[in-house]
Amino acid sequence: MRKRSLTAATALAVLCGSMALGATPAVADSSQILPVKSVGDIVADGFHQRVFISDPANGKIVVTDFSGKVVKQLTSLTGVTDLELSADSNTLYAAVPGRGAIVVIAAASATEVTRILMPSPSIRPKYLAETRGKLWFGYDFQQGTGEIGVVDLLDGHYPVGFRQDTSGTWGSAPMLDAAEGTLVAGTPVQSPTELSTYDASSGTLVRTAHATVEGGNTRDLAVTPDGKDVVVASASPYYQAVYKTADLTADGNYPVNAYPNAVDIAPDGSVAAGIDGAYEPDVYVFKPGSHSTVREYDFPSSSADGNADRLAAAGLAWAPDASRLFAVSSNSDGVYRVRVLDTPTKAATTVTVDAPASAARAKKLTVKGKVASKTAVRAGTRLTVTRTDLDSPKGRTLPAATLRADGTFSFTDTPPAGGKVRYTVAFAGDAEHAAGSGSDSVAVSRARPKLTIDNNRKVYTYGKDVTFTAHLGATYKNRTVEIWADPFGGDKPGKRVKAGKVNSHGDLSVTLDLRRDTKVTAKFAGDSRYTSASASATVGTQVSVSTSVSGHYRAKSVWGHTYYFFHKAKDPLVTTKMTYYPNRAQKFEFEVYYQGRWYPGDPAYFKLGSDGVSKVRINGDHGQDVGWRFRVRSSYIDGSSGDSVNSTTHGAWKYFTFTG
């Protein structure tokens, strides 16, 4: 099983690793996807800042850094199960039953060095434990037979010994762990659970105790760094039982929840206990000597169905300095993750902040809050307070708040800026508590500035250059105004036509060439004391329309207008040229003069061609029209001529008459 004792060599390795790498900053809990289909074991190498995870299904070992990022994969390790890191962190040993071998790996480079091959393919190493220069391994031998072997690590030829326990206890390869010359073996996934302890200090196994203990379906076990106790993670009972290695009598338990499946013990004695549970915390952390949790972790869901991720069996490993706990989880989609749990031996701390929902700018307000943890944070602790607002978007540090004995705090502030003001209160953490922070926002009032733009509801001729002037009243710092023009019609989106600071009178102007009805909007983004604002003017723009008459034999100014004279046998042709728009039609009106007034006929709409031209021929029996006076007009009617992008525009009347 995983290395849990802190020998002098390991301590030196951790120290040297710290010297080489420098202090590691605290980071938030994180996770990374693993390219695995199963998990056999996980170990953490503090000296090289590496994590090794075995994948029996794929026959490989995945190597990550301490952030969980995959840096390497070792393959061709059929059925690889247990991993063991040497006391000096130089060598990783891997049990590879599918190859009948123990694979020796250089930890620094994560490369295979050699394989300790078994003399028979029937010998299949599955579990490993190292103590005092000996690598003990539990192996399957024959159907229904498990035994314990040993490798002498001090001999460079790696001599192997078999059947180190001749009691015939094991029906399959026993799982192992060791510390301080004490070796513990247990039956995996069997009910009831059997344990044996051995004195391995001399290099030869001497059984000191054997017992059938409470519960069954054991998934993991770990020996305390002093070698005096073993903690067992079995599916039942619903706690992790502790037994004395001297005689395997009960020595307490670590309360968790249903289906314990993983346990690891840090060199300082901190215990991480895990369960295979869907609705409860997945990992429980206990400080040395305590049987009450200091920290609990409940994995979130990462699957499509929303079911929570679950801890893999034997899926826990401490960093040697207990600054991190590594956990492997899987979801219902079959995706595995390595989770990096930061400062697990420090009690989680939550900081709640309660600020008023709204407040007046430049008026004093009070912010309250509370710091909560499993163990109380010391009264008098100073909390960092930061205000973030429009004037200080990166945050401004305010006087510290002081924690009261009941965990509450409060402070006052007079916000100089309006808008959304966020107050963040942070606890830096201490030897017993992890850092924590919280925040809340206040909607602080701002004055509304005066903003106007002229020419609203005016109508202009087609192509007219019109100057629009936006006027901005008093503000705090921002004096910039944007002017946007949005011509009617879906084919021409609105766009910014000018932006800049207003002049000393508060004015900003822009001249537009009007071709359509247009909405002109002035926009002010606001500042820390004045809200944003906008003002709009909608102006109409007429179309360009001209009408000509052809087919007449003469034109003459008479009856106060220019009349076109037609022979009764000739049809007048009226040609209209109008600003084009898709599906646009002109309204054609026809009137006759009788007894001093004009009488209208029925108007008709005629579609424009793509060139904007519409030709209307007035045909019929003009003999009866001789002597009568007529007039025609072409118009664009907003909303009736096929669109609404321009304002109603009437063309000039054209007058004509017929002669014999």
N, C-alpha and C positions, 0 to 999 in steps of 0.2 A: 504493500500500500504506500501512500504518500509519506515523504519524509517529514517528521514533525518535531524531532528533537533539535535543539540549538547547540551544537558542539562548538568547541573553540574555533574549529576551522570555518564553520558556517558563520559564526559571529564575525570573524576576521573578513570573510568574503563580503558580508553585508556592509561592514565598515569601509572596506576598500571600494566597494561599489558606490557607496555614498560619496566617497572622496573623488571618484572618477567622474560621477555623473552630476554631482551637485545636488542641492536640495530639490526635492520634487514638490511642485506647488500642488495645493489641494485642488481637485477638480470635481465636478458634479458626476453623479452616477451616470454611466453610459452603457451602450451595448453595441455589438458588431455581429453581423451575420457570419456564421461559420460554414465552410464548405464540407459538412459532414452529414452522415445519415444515422449515426449512433455515437454514443460516448462510453468509453471504457474507464477512463481515469483522466484526471487533470492535476498537474503540478505547476508550481510557480517558482521560478529561478530569480531571486532578488538580485544576485550579483550581475547577471547579464540582462535583467529586465525582460525576461521572456516567460511565456506561458506555453506549456506543452499539453495537448489534448489528443488522446488516442481515439481512433474511430475503427472499431472492430469490423463493422459492415463493409467499409471501404478499404480496410487493411492499410491505414496510414496514420501518421501523426501530424497534426496541424500545429504550427508554431505561430504565436502572435506576440506582439509587444505588449507592454503594460497598459496600453490604451485599448487593447483588443483587436488591433489591426493585424491581419494575417501577413506574415513576412516569409513563411516558407512552409512546404509540405514534404514529408518523407513518406515514400510509397513502398510497395512490395513488402508490406509487413502484415501478411495474412492473419486476420483475426486478432491483431494486437490489442492487448487488454491493459494490464497494470503497468504503471510507470513508477520509477524510483530515482530521485536525484541524489547524487553522492553528497556526503557531508561537506566537501569543499566546493560544491557547485560546479565542478569541472565535467562531470560525466552523468549522462542520463541512461538508465537501464530500462529496456522495454521488454515485457513478456510477449512473445509472439508464438502462440500455440500452433498456429497453422503452419509454421516453419520448423517447429520443434527446436526453438532457439530462444536465447536471451540476447537481444541486440544491444551493443554498446555504442553510444552516441556521444560525440563531443558536444557539450552543451553550448560552448561559445559560438561555434559555427553551425550547430544543428546539422552535422553530417555524421553518417554512420562510419564507425571506426572498425568494428569487427563483429562477429557473431559467435556466441558461445553455443555451439551445437550440442544437442543431446545425442547420446549414442543410439537411440532408437526412436523412430517416428511415433511410437506409442507414448513417449514421454512428452507431455505438452505443458510447458510452464504457463501459468495464468496469473499468479499473484506474487508480488515482490515486497521485501522489507530488508533494509540495510541497518546493521549496527556493528560497531567496532571491527570494521574491516571485513565483515562477512555479509554476503548478499544471500538471504534466505528466499526460497521460492516454493510456492505451493503449486503442485502439478497433478494433472490427471495421468494415471498410469494405465490401468485397464478399466474395462467397463465396471463402474461401481467402486472404483478404488482411487483414492487420492492420497498423496504423500507430500513430504517436505524434503526439499533438497537444499544444497548450499554451494556457493561459489566463493572461493578465497580471493578476495579483491587485492590482497597484498602481494599475491604471486602474479606476475605479469602474464603467466600462461593460463590464468583463470582455471585452475583445477576444480572439478565439480564432484560433489559427493551426493549420494541419493539415500533415501529411506532413513532420514535423520530421526524420525519418530517411528518407532517400531510397534507402537501400540495398536495399529490397525484401526484407528478411530475414524478415519475420514473416508466417506463414500464418494467424494469428489475433491478436486483441488481446493484446499482451504485458503481463505483470504487471510492475509498476514499484515501485521504492523509491529514495529519495534521501537524501543527507546531505552537508553541506559542499560543495555545488555539484557533486557527483558523482551521476549518475543511472545506475541499473542496470535493464536490461530482461531478461526471461526468458520462454521459451515455456511456457505452462501446460499441464499434462497431456499432455505429448508426450515421446516417446522417439526419439532421445536428446535431452537437454536442451541448448538453445542459450542463451547469455548474450551480452549486449552491454553495454559500459560507455560512458558519455559524460561529457564535460566540459560541464556546463550552467551554469557560473558566470557566463557572459556573457549568458545568456538565450537563446543559440542552441546547439543541440546539435552537439557535435563528437565523433564516435565515436573512442574511444581504444583499444578492443579488442573482438574478437568471437571466440567459441570454442564449439565443441561439447564439452561437459564430460561427466564420468562420470555415469552413471545416467540416469534418466528419470522421466516421470510427476510432474513438479514440481508441488507444491501450494502452496508459499509460499517467499518469500525475504525477507531483511532485510539492510540495509546497516548496518555498524557506525557509531557516532556520529561517528567521525573520518573516515568516508568511504573508508577504506583497504581494507576487506574486505567481501565479501558472503557470507552464509551461506545455503545452499540446502537446503530440505527437499523431497527427492524420494523417491518410494516405494522407489527403490533408488539407491545402495547403502544398507546398513543403518546409516548414520551421516549426520550433517549436514555436508556438505562445505563447506569455506571456500576462497574464491578471492580473490586480490588484485584490486582494481578497476583497478589500473594496466595489467595485462596478462592478467588472468584465469588466472594460474598458480596451482596448488594452494598453499594456505597452512594446511594442517592440517585437522582435522575435530573435530566434537563427537560422541563415541561415544554412540549411543542403542540402538535395537533395530529390529526389522523395521517397515517402512513409515512412514518419517518423513512428516509431513503439515503441520507448523506450526512457525514460529519467530518469535520476537520478541526484540528487544534493548532493554534499558532504557537511559536516558540515561547511566548510569554504566558501561555496557558489559556488564552481566550478561546472559547469554543464557538464554532459555527455549526448549527444543527439545522438540517433541511428536511422538508417533507414533500411528498408527491400529492399536493392538495390543490384543488381548483378554486376554492372559495375562501381560503385562509392565507395568512402570510406564508411565504415559501421558505424563508430563511430567518432563523432566530439566532441572535448573537448574545453570548454571555461573557462577561468579563471574568478574569481569573478569580476563582473562589466564590463566585456568585451563581446562584441558580435562578435569578430573575433576569429577564432579557434587558439589555441596554439598548438594543436596536432590533427592529423587525423589518423585513422587506417583503412586499407583496408585488409580484411581477405583473405588469400590465399586459393587455392582450396585444399581440402582433399578428393575429390571424384574421382571415376574412370573416369568419363566423362570430368573432367577438369573444370567444372563449379565452380565458386567461392563460398565459404561458405557464409551463410547469417545470420544476427543477428536475434535471436528469439525475438518475441514481449515481452516487459517488461523484457528484458534480460540483464539489466545493474545494477550493484551495486558497489558503492564506498566502499573502506576500509575507516573507520572513519578518519584516518589521511591523506587521499587522496594520500597515497604513491602508491596505486594500484587501478586499475579499473578492475572489473571482468565482463566478457561478455560471454553470452552463444550463440553459433552459431550452425547451422546445415548444412549438405550438402545434395546433391541430392540423396545420398545413404541412407538417413535417420539417419545418425550418428551425434550425438550431442557432442559438446566439450565445456568445460569451458576454456576460454582464460584469462590468467593473464597478464594484460597490466601494465608494470612497469613505474613508475614516469610519469603518464599521464599528470600532470599539468606543466611539463617542456617541452619546445619546443624541438622537435627532432633535433639532430645535426648530420650532415654528414661531414666526413673528407675525402677528396680526396687527394691522394698522387700520384705524377707524377715523377717517376725516369727514367733515361735514360734506353733504352732497353738493352744496352751493355756498358761496360766500361773496361778499362785496370786496372789490379791489381796495387795497390800502386800509382795510379794516382788520383788526386782530381776530384770529380764529384759533381754536384749540384742536389739536390732534391727539387722540388717545390710542392705546394699544396694549398688547400683552405678549410676553415671551413665555412659551410653554415647552416643557421637556419632561422626560420620565423622571429626571432628578432636577430639583430646582436650581435655577441659575442664581448666583450670589447677588443679594441686594447691594445696590450701589454700583453695579456694573454699568459702564458707560456705553451707550448705543450711538452709532453714527447715524446722523440725520442728513438727508440730501433732498433738496428741493429742485425739481426740474420744471421749467416753464419756458415761455416764449423768449424771455430775455436770457435764460440760461439753459439752452437745450442740452448741454452736456452735464448739467447738474451743478448745483452750488451747495457746498457744505455749510450746514447751519450748526449752531451750538448743540453739543451732544445732549441726548436725553439720558436720564438716570433711572435705572430699574429699581422699583420698590420691592419690599419683602414679599408681597403677594404676586410678583411677576408682572405688574402693570407699569405703565409709563404714560406720561403726557408731556406735551410741550405746546407753546404758543408761537405763532408766527403772523406777520403782517405781509401778505403777498403783494409785492409791488407790481406784478404783472397779472393781467387777466387771462382768460382762456382756461385751458386744461392745465391745472397745476398738480403735479404728482409729488407726494412725500414718500420717500423710501427710508425705512429704518432697518439698520443692519446690526446684527450681533456677530462679532468677529470669531466667536468660539473660544474655548479654553481647553484645558487638559481633559475635562470630562464631557464637554459638549461640542457637537459639530456646529459650524457656523450656520447662520440662517438669516433671512431677510424677508421683509414684506413691504407692501406699498398700497397706497390708496390715492385716489384722485379727487380733486375739488374743481367744480365748475365755477370759476371766479368771473364776476361780471366785468363787462367792458362797455364803454360808451359807444353809441352808434354814430358814426360820422355822417355829415351831410354830403351827399353825392348826387349830382344832377347832370343831365345831358340835354342839349337843346334840340329844336326842330321837330319835336314830337307831333305827329299827325299832319305834318305838312306834305303837300304833293308837289312833285317837281316834274319838269319835262324830261323826256328821254335823253340820256347822255349829259345831264346837267352836273357840273362840278359843284358840290355842296360841302361847305365846311361845318363840321360838328365840333362842338366845344364841351368837354366835360369839366365840371367844377367840383373840386374837393374842398370841404370845409376843414376845420381844425382836426389834427391827428397828433400822435405822439412822436414817432420816429419815421414811420414809413410815409413817404409822399409820392409813391409811385402809383400810377393809374394805367390800366390797360384799356384799350378801346377795341371792341370786336364788331365785325360786320357780318351779318347773316342774311344773304339775299334769299328771297322766297324761292322755293323750288328745291326738290330733293337732290338735284344734281350738283348743287353748289353749297357745300357745307360752310358753316361759319368759320371765320379765321380771324386771328388777331391782326389788326392793321396798324396798330401803334402801341407802344409802351414807353413810358418815361416818367420822369418827375414833373409834377405840375410847376408852373411858374410862380412868381411871388404873389400872384393874385389867386393862386389855386387852380389855374386853368391848364388844360392840355387839349390841343386841337388836332384834327386830321381832316383832310379834304378827300372826298370820295367821288368817283365818277359813277353816277347812279344809272343803272340799266334795268333794275327790277325794284319792286317794293323791297325794303330792307329794314331789318331790325338792327339798330346800332346800340351796343351795350357798353357802358363804362363799368369797369370792375376795379375794386380796391380790395387787396388781400387782407387788410387789417394789420394791426401791430399789437403789442402787448397791452395796450390800453384802449384800443378801439377795435370794434368788430369788423369783419369783412362787410362789404356793401356792394350793391350794384344798382345801376339805373339804366333804363332803356328808353329809346325813342324809336317809334316805328314810323317810317316815312313812306309815302307812296311815290311811285315812279310811273309815268305814263309810257305808252309805247310810241314808237315812231310810225306814223301813218300818213300816206299820201295817196291821192286818188286822181286818176286822169281819165279823160273821155276821148274816144276816137270814133271815126266814121262820119263825122259831121262835115258839112260843106263850107261852114263858116262859123266864126265866133264873134259875138258883138256884145258890147256893154249896153244893156237895156234893162228897164224895170229895176234899176238899182243893182244889177249883178251882171256878171259875164254869162251870156247864154250861148249854148251850142245849138246850131240849127241843123236839122236833119231832114232830108227828103223822106217822104212818107214810106218810100220803099226801102229805106235803109235802117238796119237795127243798130242802136247805140251799143258800143262796147265800153264797159266801165272796168278799168284796171286799178286794183288796189295793191299797194306795196306796204307791208306791215312787218314790224319786228317779229321774227319767227320764234316759235316755241312748239315742241311736239304736240300734234293734235289740235293746234290753235285754229280757230275759225273767226272770220269777221262777220259782224252783224250788218246786213245790207238793208237799208231803209229806203222806201220809195214813197214820195208824196206828190199830190196834185193840188194846184191852186184853183180855188173857185170862190167867186164873190168876196174877194178880199182876205181870204185866209187859206192856209195849207191844210189839206186833209191827208192823213197817213193811210197807206195801204198796209198789207200784212208784211212785217219784216221777215227776213230769212237769213239763215247762217250758212256761210260758204267756207269750206276748209281752205286754209292756205297751203300752197305747195312748199316744198322744202326750201325754196328760195324766198319764201315769204310773200309770194304773189298770188292773188286771187282775181280771176277775170269773170265778169258777169255780163252776158249778152241779153239785152232787153228786146225780146222778139214779140211778134204778134201782128195784128192788122192795124197798122199805124194810120190808115186812111181816116179812121174815126177819131184819131188823136190830133189831127191837124188843128192848130190854133190854141190848143191847150198848153199850159205851162207845167213843167215837171221838175222835180229835183230828187237827187239820190245822195246818200251818205254812207260811208263805211266806218264802223266803230269797233273798238275792242271793249267788251263788257266783262268786267271782273267777275269770275265765277260762272259766266254763261258762255264765254267764248272758248271753253274747253280747258281752262286753267285759271289759277288765281295768283300768278306771280307778278302781275302788274296792276296798276290802277286803271279804272275805266277811262278810255280816251276816245273822243269823237273826232272823226275826220271832218274836213270842210265839206259843205254842201256843194254839189255840182248841179247846175241848172241847164235845162235843154227844152227844146220845143220842136214840133214837126211842121213842115210846110208841104204844099201840094206838089 
